[in-house]
Each structure stands twice: as structure tokens, then as C-alpha cells.
Amino acid sequence: MKSFLATSIGGAVIAILATGAIAQQSTNRVAAKTDWSVFVEDDPTECWAVSSPKETVNTKDGRVVAVRRSEILLFVSYRPGSGVKSELSFTGGYPFAKGSTVTAQIGSNTYEFFTSGENAWPADKSEDAKIITAMKRGASVTFTGRSGRGTVTKDTFSLLGFTAAVEEARKRCTK
């Protein structure tokens, strides 16, 4: 599995694509669609739509707490050389509790994601398309996870621009 990180430095967005121990930075943002950005890399060809949360709440024992987390990101990725189309992934910014799951809530629908390290993917690969369709229809998605230290996190992402960003990434990787 691959993971991605993005950050804003001096107004420029930099995305990092990490495969195992190898990471490459990407400054190749090709589009901005409201709350979502689109990145493209050529060698190998990879495209992704990415966003950071609009709201983050961390709680422990029912109380809001301040915690240190790295980048928190939501991705839809395309890697045509690997046959990957519309892969949904979430990076929580901390190691999830071993064996835990993350839930994504869109409106009244809830979806389960499995975790590995700081990343989470839909529990069943066939769920990607269903969740992405729900995201295209929704206004926001909230991811709830639990860290190895027992902190419960809720990260809410805006879905404004989501459909346009995902379509842009798909088009750029299916030329």
C-alpha cells in the first residue's frame, strides 16, 4: 500500500508520495477545486485528489485534549501502471491502535476502514466506489479513529470540489 502526505509551505502545496521507505515530494499540483487539490506524477504515472480536514476534535476519556499529529489527509488515487482506479485512503496523522478500525460517516451512512500504521482504507476493496459515490452526494465526511494511546479523533472534511477533483485526477490518469 502507498501513503501520501501533503503540506502547504509558503503558500505552495507539496505532496509526498510514500511507498514503504521511499518518499518523493511532488509540487506538481495541476488543479485546485474548492477544498480539494489534484496532483500528477509521471514516472510512474500517478494522479490523486487530496484534501485536509476543516475540523479536528481529539478526545480522551470524554474530554477534549490537545495532541500532536502529523498531516491529516484524505485521498482518492489512480495508478494506471498498477491497475489502481479510485483508491480511497485516509491518513490520520498518528499510528492507529493495533487492530482498530476507522469509521467514515457521510450523512446517515457509516463505512468501516481497516488500519495499518497511520493509514486507513475501506475494509472491502469493493467499497471504494460506493463510498466515493456517497462522497459525491454529500457535503462532508467525518473520520473517527483511535490512536495507540487511546485518543479518539474526529476529522471532518469538506466535500466542496470533491467531484471535480476526482474527475480531474481520473481524466489525467486515463489519457
C-alpha positions as CSV (number, residue, x, y, z in Angstrom):
1,M,0.0,0.0,0.0
2,K,1.1,3.5,-0.6
3,S,0.6,6.5,1.5
4,F,0.5,10.2,0.7
5,L,1.2,13.4,2.7
6,A,0.6,17.0,1.6
7,T,1.5,20.2,3.3
8,S,1.5,23.9,2.5
9,I,4.8,25.7,2.6
10,G,4.8,29.4,1.8
11,G,1.5,29.1,0.0
12,A,2.8,26.3,-2.3
13,V,1.3,22.8,-1.8
14,I,3.8,20.0,-1.6
15,A,2.5,16.4,-1.7
16,I,4.6,13.5,-0.6
17,L,4.1,10.0,-2.0
18,A,5.5,7.3,0.2
19,T,5.9,3.7,-0.8
20,G,7.5,1.8,2.0
21,A,10.7,3.6,3.0
22,I,10.9,5.6,-0.2
23,A,9.3,9.0,-0.4
24,Q,9.2,11.6,-3.2
25,Q,7.9,15.1,-3.0
26,S,5.5,16.5,-5.5
27,T,5.0,20.1,-6.2
28,N,3.0,19.2,-9.3
29,R,-0.4,20.4,-8.3
30,V,-2.3,20.6,-11.5
31,A,-5.7,21.8,-10.2
32,A,-7.4,23.3,-7.2
33,K,-11.2,22.5,-6.9
34,T,-12.6,24.5,-3.9
35,D,-11.4,22.4,-0.9
36,W,-9.6,19.7,-2.9
37,S,-6.3,19.7,-4.9
38,V,-5.2,17.4,-7.7
39,F,-1.6,16.2,-8.2
40,V,0.0,14.3,-11.0
41,E,3.4,12.5,-11.3
42,D,4.8,11.0,-14.5
43,D,7.3,8.3,-13.5
44,P,5.4,6.2,-12.8
45,T,2.1,7.8,-13.7
46,E,0.1,8.6,-10.6
47,C,-2.7,11.0,-10.0
48,W,-4.5,11.9,-6.8
49,A,-7.2,14.2,-5.4
50,V,-6.4,15.2,-1.8
51,S,-7.8,17.4,1.0
52,S,-7.1,18.2,4.6
53,P,-9.8,18.4,7.3
54,K,-11.8,21.5,8.0
55,E,-12.3,20.5,11.7
56,T,-10.4,18.2,14.0
57,V,-11.5,17.2,17.5
58,N,-9.4,15.0,19.8
59,T,-10.8,13.4,23.0
60,K,-9.6,11.2,25.7
61,D,-11.8,9.8,28.5
62,G,-14.6,12.0,27.1
63,R,-12.6,15.3,27.4
64,V,-11.2,17.4,24.5
65,V,-7.4,17.2,24.5
66,A,-4.6,18.8,22.6
67,V,-2.5,16.2,20.8
68,R,0.4,16.4,18.3
69,R,-0.4,14.9,14.9
70,S,1.3,15.0,11.6
71,E,-0.6,15.7,8.3
72,I,-4.2,14.5,8.3
73,L,-5.3,13.8,4.7
74,L,-8.0,12.2,2.6
75,F,-7.1,10.8,-0.9
76,V,-8.5,9.3,-4.0
77,S,-5.7,7.8,-6.0
78,Y,-5.1,6.5,-9.6
79,R,-2.1,4.4,-10.5
80,P,-2.8,3.0,-14.0
81,G,0.5,1.1,-14.1
82,S,-0.7,-0.9,-11.1
83,G,-4.3,-1.1,-12.1
84,V,-5.4,1.2,-9.3
85,K,-8.6,3.2,-10.0
86,S,-10.3,5.3,-7.4
87,E,-8.5,4.0,-4.3
88,L,-9.7,5.8,-1.3
89,S,-7.3,6.3,1.7
90,F,-7.2,8.3,4.9
91,T,-4.0,9.3,6.7
92,G,-4.8,10.1,10.4
93,G,-1.5,11.8,11.4
94,Y,-0.7,9.2,14.2
95,P,-0.4,5.4,14.5
96,F,-3.9,3.9,14.9
97,A,-4.4,1.4,17.7
98,K,-3.4,-2.1,16.5
99,G,-6.4,-4.0,15.2
100,S,-8.6,-0.9,15.3
101,T,-10.9,0.4,12.5
102,V,-11.8,3.9,11.4
103,T,-15.3,4.8,10.6
104,A,-16.3,7.3,7.9
105,Q,-19.7,9.0,8.2
106,I,-21.4,10.7,5.3
107,G,-24.9,11.9,6.2
108,S,-26.6,8.9,7.8
109,N,-24.3,6.3,6.2
110,T,-21.3,4.8,8.0
111,Y,-18.4,2.9,6.4
112,E,-15.6,0.9,8.1
113,F,-11.9,1.3,7.2
114,F,-9.1,-1.1,8.2
115,T,-5.9,0.5,9.6
116,S,-2.2,0.0,9.2
117,G,0.1,2.4,10.9
118,E,-1.1,5.9,10.2
119,N,-3.3,4.9,7.2
120,A,-6.7,3.5,6.6
121,W,-8.5,2.0,3.6
122,P,-12.1,0.8,3.1
123,A,-12.5,-2.6,4.8
124,D,-13.5,-4.2,1.5
125,K,-11.9,-3.1,-1.8
126,S,-15.4,-3.1,-3.5
127,E,-16.5,-0.4,-1.1
128,D,-14.3,2.3,-2.7
129,A,-16.8,3.1,-5.5
130,K,-19.8,3.0,-3.1
131,I,-18.1,5.4,-0.7
132,I,-16.9,7.7,-3.4
133,T,-20.4,7.9,-4.8
134,A,-21.7,8.8,-1.4
135,M,-19.0,11.5,-1.0
136,K,-20.0,13.0,-4.4
137,R,-23.5,13.4,-3.0
138,G,-22.5,14.6,0.5
139,A,-21.4,17.9,2.0
140,S,-18.9,16.5,4.4
141,V,-17.3,13.2,5.6
142,T,-16.1,12.6,9.2
143,F,-13.5,10.0,10.0
144,T,-13.4,8.7,13.6
145,G,-10.3,6.7,14.7
146,R,-8.5,5.7,17.9
147,S,-4.7,6.1,18.4
148,G,-2.5,3.6,20.1
149,R,-2.6,5.9,23.2
150,G,-6.4,5.7,23.4
151,T,-7.2,9.2,22.0
152,V,-10.3,9.3,19.8
153,T,-10.1,11.6,16.9
154,K,-12.8,13.1,14.6
155,D,-11.7,14.7,11.4
156,T,-14.3,16.4,9.2
157,F,-13.5,17.0,5.6
158,S,-15.5,19.3,3.3
159,L,-16.6,17.7,0.1
160,L,-16.9,21.0,-1.8
161,G,-15.0,20.4,-5.0
162,F,-14.6,16.7,-4.4
163,T,-16.4,15.5,-7.5
164,A,-14.5,18.0,-9.8
165,A,-11.1,17.0,-8.2
166,V,-11.8,13.2,-8.5
167,E,-12.9,13.6,-12.1
168,E,-9.8,15.7,-12.9
169,A,-7.5,13.1,-11.4
170,R,-9.3,10.3,-13.2
171,K,-9.1,12.0,-16.6
172,R,-5.4,12.8,-16.2
173,C,-4.6,9.2,-15.4
174,T,-6.7,7.6,-18.1
175,K,-5.5,9.5,-21.2
